[in-house]
Amino acid sequence: MVKESNDEELRRVIFEREKVIVKFTDVECPVCKVMRPKYNMMSDEPAFKDVYFMRMSAHENPVSSQEVKLTGTPFFAIYHKGMLIDCGILSTEGEVREMLQKLLNLS
């Protein structure tokens, strides 16, 4: 399940959960719309049961967007134990899976 979130909640969650992925979106982004069902499906896969999936509006959450140096959408960021590990614009399911695998490989 993907949790809709905001700046304040993200600050709290990255310290409560060991592994977090955030997808920053924009209503005008066509790739965001295409990726939405794929991201939702990944969040329900047993392989990613230890990852907390979040989605945030890039424009409505300026603090988080600035922290990850958001350059466009869809923009993904992974956090491990409160630390930003990696981030960037991803446009395919394969790229998101690679980022998730990187997160899972951290202990």
N, C-alpha and C positions, 0 to 999 in steps of 0.2 A: 504494500500500500504506500502511496506517495502522499506525504503530508504537505499541504499548502502552508507556507510559512512567511515570516517577516524578519527584519533585522534583529529585533529583540529576542525572538524565539531562537533564531539561529545561534546567537551568542550563548544561550543557555544549553541548547541541545548538543553542541559540539563538545561540551565538557561533561555532559551526562552520558553520551553514547560514545563508544570507542571508535566506530567507523561510520562516517556520514558522507553522503554524496548530495550535492545541491545542483539543481538545474535552474539557471536563470533564464527567464523567457520574456518575450515581448508579444503583445497581441498582434502586431503587424508582421511578425516573423513567420514566413511560410514553412521554413524548416522546423521551427518549434512545433507547429501543428502536426507535421508528419511524424516527428519524433515522439510526440505525446503518448500514443498508445504503446509504442515499443518500450519507452521508459516505464510506463505503468506495468507492462507485462514483466519486465526485468525485476521490478520491485517485489513481485510475487513468486519469483523463482527460488526454489530451495537453496540453490548455490549461493544466493545473496542474502540469506536469512539473517546474517550478522551485520548487514549494512542498513542504516537508517536513510531512507530516500526522502528528499525534500524538493519542493519546487517553489521558486520565488519570482515575483515580478521584478525585472531589472530596474524599471523606472520607479517603482514604489518603495524600493529598498536601497537607497543611495549609500548607506554605510557599508553594507556587505558588498555591493557592486564595486565600490571604490577599493575596498580591502583586497579583492581578487584582481583588481585592475581590469575590470570587464571591458572588452573591446568590441563586443557584438553578441548576438544571440543565435542559436542556443549556446550558452556558456555554462560549462560544468566545472565544479570544484569538489575535490575530495579532502576530507579532514580525518586525521587519525589522532585520537587522544587530545583534541583541542587544537591541533596544529594543522595549518593549511599545507597539504602535501603536493598537490598538483592542481592545475586549472587550465582551461583553454576552451576555445570554440571547437565543438565537435558536431559533425553533421551526419554521422552514420551510426547505426547500432553497433557495428564492430568496434568503432572508436570508443564508444561508451563502455562496452564490455572490456576492452583493454584497460581503461582507466579503473574500472571496478576490480579487475584482476590484480592490478597494482595495489589497490587498497587492501584486498584480501590477503595479499602476500606479506603485509606488515603484521608484526605480532606485538 
